[in-house]
Amino acid sequence: MGKDMTEYPGQSSPMSEGGPWGTREDEPATGKGRDGPRNPWTPPPRDDRGGQDPRGPSAIDELLRRARDSFGGSTPQSPGGGRTLWLYLLGGAILIWIASTSIHRIGPQERGIVSSLGSYSRTIGPGINWSLPAPLESVTVLDVEEIRTVDLGSAGDEAEKLVLTGDQNIINLGYSVRWNIRDPQQYLFQIANPDETIMAVSESAMRAVVATVSLNDALGAGRNAIETQVQERMQEILDGYGAGVRIQGVAIKQADPPEAVNDAFKEVSAAQQAAETYRNQARAYAQQLAAQSQGEAAAFDKVFEEYRLAPEVTRRRMYYETMEKVLSGVNKTIIEADGVTPYLPLPAIRPRPTGTVEVTQPQQPQGGAQ
């Protein structure tokens, strides 16, 4: 009825098998069972003489061998192939390093400073340039056309913005400095911190110039002169340092009295501006009257010259012109002498009540002249 489970000598039962990878009685060194297949993840077994298994290497060993062959690796026929691969890799790295440190592209607004072992060597211009590979030579690229700006007094501690004027007043200043690189060699090797150096020089120059002007000049009309003097003084100091920097300009963006008296100064400033406006209006009116008077005097001189040549004619002409000016703006009623019939019926005309001038001829006395 059932399968005979009797064990015979030399025959192993199914329960004693260790699965598809062999029995439990595998050899620990080789993973090969006495009657089953060996484990593919264990090294291939060796024969008693120390050689490989006659069945050949595993699939992983074959894949690694092919990879070494494709890169020139060592094979049984070429025992030195591993060194050749490393030489190729080293040579490629050296070529990349030489190309990246020897070829330099310099823009139109840039200059390249070449230093040899830390010392200045030369300056290269725009274009594709060559140099020795690092660390024999190194190239530092600088933009000489870029305008850099340093702001002072606009932010930070309030005490840093207070400057003493020549008339012993305190003013709150905020300004900016524009500069660029003039000499790349001096800029790179003479000063360590260009921005900090320019800030210190500008502050020193500004305080020295403001100390010679009054408060009114610093707050108003004297700003342009202060900016020009500060720029000149800064350029002189930096040239003495050999900084290789050109100061493009100084701009005062804020010039106010201290916060404690700021409101009072604003009122004074408004009053000064109003007074200046009134003075300008008075000067304009005086100039207008002077021009009118000069014109009238010149006209009178011309009339006087004509009067000297013909007094009677000039007098009559002046009389007519004056009467024309007087009578041109009013209604006129002219009554002729007796015996003259008017063209229009004068009684039907109603003159205006104001501005009427009546001209009558004197009546002749009756009876004739005695």
C-alpha positions as CSV (number, residue, x, y, z in Angstrom):
1,M,0.0,0.0,0.0
2,G,2.7,2.6,0.8
3,K,6.2,3.3,-0.3
4,D,8.8,1.2,1.3
5,M,10.8,3.5,3.6
6,T,13.3,0.9,4.5
7,E,16.8,2.2,4.4
8,Y,19.4,0.0,2.8
9,P,23.1,0.2,3.4
10,G,24.8,2.9,1.3
11,Q,21.5,4.6,0.5
12,S,20.6,8.0,2.0
13,S,17.1,8.9,2.9
14,P,15.3,12.0,1.4
15,M,15.2,13.6,4.9
16,S,18.9,13.5,5.2
17,E,19.5,15.5,2.0
18,G,20.3,19.2,2.6
19,G,18.3,20.6,-0.3
20,P,19.5,21.4,-3.8
21,W,22.9,22.7,-2.6
22,G,24.0,19.4,-1.1
23,T,23.8,17.4,2.1
24,R,24.5,18.5,5.6
25,E,27.7,16.5,5.4
26,D,29.3,18.9,2.9
27,E,32.9,19.6,3.2
28,P,33.3,22.9,5.0
29,A,36.1,24.1,2.9
30,T,34.6,23.4,-0.5
31,G,30.9,23.3,0.1
32,K,30.7,20.2,-2.0
33,G,28.6,17.3,-0.8
34,R,29.4,13.7,-1.1
35,D,26.4,13.0,-3.3
36,G,24.9,16.4,-4.2
37,P,25.9,19.6,-6.1
38,R,28.1,22.3,-4.6
39,N,27.1,25.8,-3.5
40,P,27.7,28.4,-6.3
41,W,28.6,31.1,-3.8
42,T,31.5,29.4,-2.3
43,P,35.0,29.3,-3.9
44,P,35.5,26.5,-6.3
45,P,37.0,23.4,-4.8
46,R,40.6,22.4,-5.3
47,D,41.9,19.0,-6.0
48,D,44.3,17.3,-3.8
49,R,47.2,18.8,-5.7
50,G,46.1,22.4,-5.1
51,G,44.6,23.0,-8.6
52,Q,41.2,24.4,-9.6
53,D,38.1,22.3,-9.9
54,P,38.1,20.6,-13.3
55,R,34.6,21.9,-13.8
56,G,36.0,25.5,-14.3
57,P,35.4,29.0,-12.6
58,S,32.0,30.3,-11.6
59,A,30.0,32.9,-13.6
60,I,31.1,35.8,-11.3
61,D,34.7,34.9,-11.8
62,E,34.2,34.8,-15.6
63,L,32.6,38.3,-15.5
64,L,35.4,39.8,-13.5
65,R,37.9,38.2,-15.9
66,R,36.2,39.7,-18.9
67,A,36.2,43.2,-17.3
68,R,39.9,43.0,-16.6
69,D,40.5,41.9,-20.2
70,S,38.5,44.8,-21.7
71,F,40.6,47.3,-19.6
72,G,43.9,45.6,-20.3
73,G,43.9,43.8,-17.0
74,S,46.1,40.9,-16.1
75,T,45.3,37.6,-17.6
76,P,47.2,34.4,-17.4
77,Q,48.8,35.4,-20.7
78,S,49.7,38.9,-19.6
79,P,50.7,39.0,-15.9
80,G,51.6,42.7,-16.0
81,G,48.3,44.1,-17.4
82,G,47.2,45.5,-14.0
83,R,50.1,47.9,-14.0
84,T,49.3,49.0,-17.6
85,L,45.7,50.0,-16.5
86,W,47.0,52.1,-13.7
87,L,49.5,53.8,-15.9
88,Y,46.7,54.8,-18.4
89,L,44.6,56.2,-15.6
90,L,47.5,58.2,-14.2
91,G,48.4,59.5,-17.6
92,G,44.8,60.7,-18.2
93,A,44.7,62.4,-14.9
94,I,48.0,64.2,-15.6
95,L,46.7,65.4,-19.0
96,I,43.5,66.8,-17.5
97,W,45.4,68.5,-14.7
98,I,47.8,70.1,-17.2
99,A,45.0,71.3,-19.5
100,S,42.9,72.8,-16.7
101,T,45.8,74.7,-15.1
102,S,47.7,75.7,-18.3
103,I,45.0,77.1,-20.6
104,H,43.3,80.3,-19.5
105,R,40.5,82.3,-21.2
106,I,40.7,86.0,-20.3
107,G,37.6,88.2,-21.1
108,P,37.7,91.7,-22.7
109,Q,37.4,93.5,-19.4
110,E,39.7,91.1,-17.5
111,R,43.4,90.8,-16.9
112,G,45.3,87.7,-15.7
113,I,48.1,88.0,-13.1
114,V,50.6,85.2,-13.5
115,S,52.6,84.3,-10.4
116,S,55.5,81.9,-10.4
117,L,55.9,80.1,-7.1
118,G,54.1,83.0,-5.3
119,S,56.1,85.8,-7.0
120,Y,54.7,88.1,-9.7
121,S,55.7,87.0,-13.2
122,R,53.6,88.8,-15.9
123,T,50.2,90.2,-16.8
124,I,48.3,88.6,-19.6
125,G,45.6,90.3,-21.7
126,P,42.3,89.2,-23.2
127,G,42.1,86.0,-25.2
128,I,43.4,82.4,-24.9
129,N,46.6,82.3,-22.9
130,W,49.0,79.7,-21.8
131,S,51.1,79.2,-18.6
132,L,53.0,76.5,-16.9
133,P,50.8,74.0,-15.0
134,A,50.2,74.5,-11.3
135,P,51.9,74.7,-8.9
136,L,54.7,76.1,-11.1
137,E,52.6,79.0,-12.2
138,S,49.1,80.2,-11.1
139,V,46.8,82.8,-12.8
140,T,44.5,85.1,-11.0
141,V,41.8,86.8,-13.2
142,L,40.7,90.3,-12.3
143,D,37.9,92.5,-13.8
144,V,39.5,95.9,-14.2
145,E,36.4,97.6,-15.7
146,E,33.9,96.7,-13.0
147,I,32.8,99.6,-10.9
148,R,32.8,98.6,-7.2
149,T,30.8,100.6,-4.6
150,V,31.5,100.9,-0.9
151,D,28.8,102.4,1.3
152,L,29.8,104.2,4.5
153,G,27.5,105.7,7.2
154,S,24.3,104.4,5.7
155,A,24.0,101.5,8.0
156,G,25.7,100.4,11.2
157,D,26.5,102.2,14.4
158,E,25.1,105.7,14.7
159,A,28.4,107.0,16.1
160,E,30.2,106.0,12.9
161,K,28.2,108.5,10.9
162,L,28.8,111.6,13.2
163,V,31.3,114.0,11.8
164,L,32.6,117.3,13.3
165,T,32.4,120.4,11.0
166,G,34.6,123.4,11.0
167,D,32.3,125.6,13.1
168,Q,32.2,123.0,15.9
169,N,28.9,121.4,14.9
170,I,28.1,117.7,14.4
171,I,26.6,116.3,11.2
172,N,25.2,112.9,10.4
173,L,26.8,111.8,7.1
174,G,26.1,108.8,4.8
175,Y,28.1,108.5,1.5
176,S,29.3,106.0,-1.0
177,V,32.6,105.6,-2.9
178,R,32.9,104.2,-6.4
179,W,36.2,102.7,-7.6
180,N,37.8,100.2,-9.9
181,I,41.1,98.5,-10.5
182,R,43.8,100.6,-12.3
183,D,46.9,98.5,-11.9
184,P,46.2,94.7,-11.4
185,Q,49.7,93.9,-10.2
186,Q,49.6,96.6,-7.4
187,Y,46.1,95.7,-6.5
188,L,46.9,92.0,-6.0
189,F,50.3,92.3,-4.3
190,Q,50.3,95.7,-2.4
191,I,47.1,95.6,-0.3
192,A,45.6,92.6,1.5
193,N,42.0,93.8,2.0
194,P,41.1,96.4,-0.7
195,D,37.5,97.1,0.6
196,E,38.6,97.6,4.2
197,T,41.5,99.8,3.1
198,I,39.3,102.0,0.9
199,M,36.7,102.3,3.7
200,A,39.4,103.5,6.1
201,V,40.9,105.9,3.6
202,S,37.5,107.4,2.7
203,E,36.5,107.9,6.3
204,S,39.8,109.7,7.0
205,A,39.5,111.9,4.0
206,M,35.8,112.8,4.7
207,R,36.5,113.8,8.2
208,A,39.5,115.9,7.2
209,V,37.5,117.7,4.5
210,V,34.3,118.3,6.6
211,A,36.5,119.7,9.4
212,T,37.3,122.7,7.1
213,V,33.7,123.7,6.1
214,S,30.7,125.1,8.0
215,L,27.5,123.3,8.9
216,N,25.5,125.2,6.3
217,D,27.9,124.2,3.6
218,A,27.9,120.6,4.6
219,L,24.1,120.5,4.7
220,G,23.4,122.4,1.5
221,A,25.4,124.2,-1.2
222,G,28.8,122.9,-0.3
223,R,28.2,119.2,-0.9
224,N,29.7,119.2,-4.4
225,A,32.9,120.8,-3.3
226,I,33.2,118.4,-0.4
227,E,32.7,115.4,-2.7
228,T,35.4,116.6,-5.1
229,Q,37.9,117.3,-2.3
230,V,37.3,113.9,-0.7
231,Q,37.9,112.2,-4.1
232,E,41.1,114.0,-4.7
233,R,42.4,113.3,-1.2
234,M,41.5,109.6,-1.3
235,Q,43.3,109.2,-4.7
236,E,46.4,110.9,-3.3
237,I,46.5,108.6,-0.2
238,L,45.9,105.4,-2.2
239,D,48.5,106.3,-4.8
240,G,50.9,106.7,-1.9
241,Y,50.0,103.2,-0.7
242,G,50.6,101.8,-4.3
243,A,47.1,100.3,-4.1
244,G,46.5,100.3,-7.9
245,V,43.0,101.7,-7.4
246,R,41.2,104.5,-9.2
247,I,38.5,106.5,-7.3
248,Q,35.6,107.1,-9.7
249,G,33.6,109.4,-7.5
250,V,32.2,110.1,-4.0
251,A,28.5,110.7,-3.5
252,I,27.0,112.1,-0.2
253,K,23.6,110.4,0.2
254,Q,22.7,111.7,3.6
255,A,23.6,114.9,5.4
256,D,21.5,115.6,8.5
257,P,22.0,117.1,11.9
258,P,21.9,114.7,14.9
259,E,18.6,113.1,15.8
260,A,18.2,115.2,19.0
261,V,18.0,118.5,17.1
262,N,16.9,117.3,13.7
263,D,13.4,118.8,13.9
264,A,14.7,122.3,14.8
265,F,17.2,122.1,12.0
266,K,14.5,121.2,9.5
267,E,12.5,124.3,10.6
268,V,15.5,126.5,10.2
269,S,16.2,125.0,6.8
270,A,12.6,125.6,5.7
271,A,12.8,129.2,6.8
272,Q,16.1,129.7,5.0
273,Q,14.6,128.3,1.8
274,A,11.6,130.6,2.1
275,A,13.8,133.6,2.6
276,E,15.9,132.7,-0.4
277,T,12.7,132.4,-2.4
278,Y,11.6,135.9,-1.4
279,R,15.0,137.3,-2.2
280,N,14.9,135.7,-5.7
281,Q,11.4,137.1,-6.4
282,A,12.6,140.6,-5.2
283,R,15.6,140.4,-7.5
284,A,13.5,139.4,-10.4
285,Y,11.1,142.3,-9.9
286,A,13.9,144.8,-9.5
287,Q,15.5,143.6,-12.7
288,Q,12.1,143.9,-14.5
289,L,11.6,147.5,-13.3
290,A,15.2,148.4,-14.2
291,A,14.7,147.1,-17.7
292,Q,11.4,148.9,-18.1
293,S,13.0,152.2,-16.8
294,Q,15.9,151.8,-19.2
295,G,13.5,151.3,-22.1
296,E,11.4,154.4,-21.2
297,A,14.6,156.5,-20.8
298,A,15.8,155.3,-24.2
299,A,12.4,156.2,-25.8
300,F,12.5,159.6,-24.2
301,D,15.9,160.3,-25.5
302,K,14.8,159.5,-29.0
303,V,11.7,161.9,-28.6
304,F,13.9,164.6,-27.3
305,E,16.2,164.4,-30.3
306,E,13.2,164.8,-32.6
307,Y,11.9,167.7,-30.4
308,R,15.2,169.5,-30.8
309,L,14.9,169.3,-34.6
310,A,11.2,170.4,-34.8
311,P,9.8,171.6,-31.5
312,E,6.3,172.7,-32.8
313,V,5.7,169.6,-34.8
314,T,6.9,167.3,-32.0
315,R,4.8,169.1,-29.4
316,R,1.6,168.8,-31.6
317,R,2.3,165.1,-32.3
318,M,2.8,164.4,-28.6
319,Y,-0.5,166.2,-27.8
320,Y,-2.4,164.2,-30.4
321,E,-0.9,160.9,-29.2
322,T,-1.7,161.8,-25.6
323,M,-5.3,162.7,-26.4
324,E,-5.7,159.6,-28.4
325,K,-4.6,157.5,-25.5
326,V,-6.9,159.4,-23.1
327,L,-10.0,159.4,-25.4
328,S,-9.7,155.9,-26.8
329,G,-11.2,154.2,-23.8
330,V,-14.3,156.5,-23.3
331,N,-17.5,157.4,-25.1
332,K,-17.3,160.7,-26.9
333,T,-19.9,163.2,-27.8
334,I,-18.9,166.0,-30.2
335,I,-21.1,169.0,-30.7
336,E,-20.3,171.2,-33.6
337,A,-20.8,174.9,-33.9
338,D,-24.1,176.5,-34.9
339,G,-25.3,175.9,-38.4
340,V,-23.7,172.4,-38.8
341,T,-26.1,169.6,-39.3
342,P,-24.9,166.3,-37.7
343,Y,-24.9,163.2,-39.9
344,L,-26.7,161.2,-37.1
345,P,-29.6,162.3,-35.0
346,L,-27.7,163.0,-31.8
347,P,-30.7,163.3,-29.5
348,A,-31.5,159.6,-30.3
349,I,-28.1,158.5,-29.0
350,R,-28.0,157.6,-25.3
351,P,-24.5,157.9,-24.1
352,R,-23.3,155.9,-21.2
353,P,-23.5,157.6,-17.8
354,T,-19.8,157.1,-17.0
355,G,-16.7,157.9,-18.9
356,T,-18.4,160.5,-21.2
357,V,-16.5,163.5,-22.4
358,E,-18.4,166.4,-23.9
359,V,-16.6,168.7,-26.2
360,T,-18.4,172.0,-27.1
361,Q,-17.4,175.0,-29.1
362,P,-17.5,178.3,-27.3
363,Q,-20.5,180.5,-28.1
364,Q,-20.0,183.7,-30.0
365,P,-21.3,186.7,-28.1
366,Q,-24.4,188.2,-29.6
367,G,-24.1,191.5,-31.3
368,G,-20.7,190.7,-32.6
369,A,-17.4,192.0,-31.4
370,Q,-17.3,195.4,-29.8
